[in-house]
Amino acid sequence: MKSNLRILHEVCALPTAPFVEDAVMAYARQFARQRGISISEDRTGNLLLELPGSKRRSPRWVFTAHMDHPGFIAERMIDSHTLAATFRGYVFAEYLRGQKVRFFSDGAEITGRVLSAEGDKEASRASKAKIKVAHPVAPGSAGMFDQGTSRVKGKKFFSRAIDDLGGLAAALEMLDRLSKKPPPCTIAVLLTRAEEEGFIGAMAACLKPQLLRKTDYLIAIETSAMQPYARQGDGCIIRIGDRTSIFNSSLSYFINEAAERLKKHDKTFLYQRCLMPGGTCEATVYDMYGYQAGSICVPLGNYHNMDREKKTIGPEFIDVADWQNMVKLFIAVARAGHEYQPGLKSLRVKLEKRFRGLAKFLDR
């Protein structure tokens, strides 16, 4: 399966920040309309794209990604060239000072530079900033670090925002391919808001469910900070947990089985199975509210634009093959989803077969 990365490039070029995900939402709506995929919205602005399967009675598989990325929200012009802005998402305040930024205001892109930044109570996480801008910026406009739009260099894909636009793009790539030949079970993609401020959209989707069903099987998609044992280029990652919780064991095992089958038929496919403690993801929220949830991710460089070696802001980056392998795994899970039976049934069958052959040796 080849990919021309068009959707990845387009999505990662969209402006976004927590609570101001309008451009991403517009893209998702247009994407669904062009392919005849149904799209629903709850009262908080979360979106659900749904591709019906041929076996309607099978539980849905819902792949979920968030639409925001750490960034600025314009508050007010202090004078004709000085903007007061809020910063949302976890980035060290010391990294903001002096950085180039770009605001998206009423159809225009307005450049600027951070004059000063304030931290929260711990004085580490950025919360407020004063920015010198080329032109006035309308209140409520999204601002991002001016680290350039998407581009490929060698085997790496760089952009000002990949968390979680890269994951979202992979989910749309999956839907694009599946729409040509839908699988037996229904596949949906849930796009949530304001994850970077504490899973606000995902919480809303669980507390007042209009889009989710308790029978859904959820896969949270992320681009997660790479770890020494989870390196770029070694494949996409079946994420068995984050810094807060461990995800559903049965679901994770099923995803692993799908990956093993795929690996036998596709010699280019690579995957890893890791706990990724660099942050907490939405799978923890879904698990907390009683949903069966697993996670798939790719290792991310310069997580939240923070180049920690240089203590400055930089573009996020992923390995292109890792992203392509993540799409492959999504499709493999989607096509086999109707076969899933909770409770580690396939593992139990395998172990009990061996037990029956060897249990006689337990007799004393």
C-alpha positions, 0 to 999 in steps of 0.5 A: 500500500503506497501513500502520496502523503497528500492528506498528511501535508494538507492537514498538518498545514491547517491552523489550530489551537485549543478551542479554536479548531475551526480550520480543522473542522472545516477540512473534515466536513469537506473531506466527508462530503467529497467521499459521501461519508456521514458526519455528525457533530455534538453540542460541544463541536466534536465530530464523528465521521462514519463509514457503515459496514456490511455487518451493521450489527457488529460493534463499531470501531471508533478511531479517535484523534484530537484537532488541536495543538498547543498554541496562542489565542489572541485576546486584545491589541495593547497598541497598534503593534502589540498583542496580548495573547493566551497560550494553551497547551503544555510548553515551557514559558522560557521557550516562548520568548523571542520566538517567531509566531504566525496568527490566522486572523480573518483570512490573513496570516499575520507574523509576529515575535514573542516579546515576553511570556508568563508561566503558570503557578509553577512558572514553567508552563506558558500561560500568557504572552505579549507579541509584537505583530506586523498588523492588528490581530482579531480577538479569538484568532489562533496563533502558532509557532512559525516553524513552517508548514509541512515538508519532507526531508529525507525520511522525515516529515516536518511541520509546525504541528503534527500532534495530533494533526498527523494522527488525524491525517492518518485516520482520514487516510484510512477512511479514504482507502476504506471508502472504496471498499468498506469492511464488514464492521462500521468504522468511525473517526471521532475528532475531539477538541481541546485535548491539550487543555486536559481532554476537554472534548473527549471528556464532553464526548463521554459525559454527555454522549451524543456520538459514542456508544458503550458498545464501541471499541475505541482506538486513540491515535497519537503522535507520542514523544519518542523514547529511547526504546521507541525510536523513529524508523522502527515502526508504528507503535501499539501503545499499551499505556501512557504515563497515567494508565494501562489500556484495555488488554484484550483490545491491545492483544487483538491489535497486536494479532492484526499487526503480526498477520500484516507483518507476515504478508507485508515485509515492509511493515514494521511495528513496536509494542510499547508503553509510552510515558511521555504524556497522557492520551485520550485512551485513559479518558475513555477507559475511565468512563467504561469504554474498551480503548486501546491506542496506536501512535508514532514516535514524535520528535520535538514534542510540543515543538520543544527542542529540549536539547537546544532549549528552544522551539523547533518543528515537530517531526516524524518518520514517514514510514512510521506514519505509513505503517500506522495507516496500514495497521489501522486498515488491518484492524478495521478489516478484521474488526468484525472478528474481535471477541472481548476477553482475550478469547483467541489467546485463551483458545491457544493456551487451552489447546496446549493445556489439554495436551500437557495437563496429564503431566500434572497428575501426581 
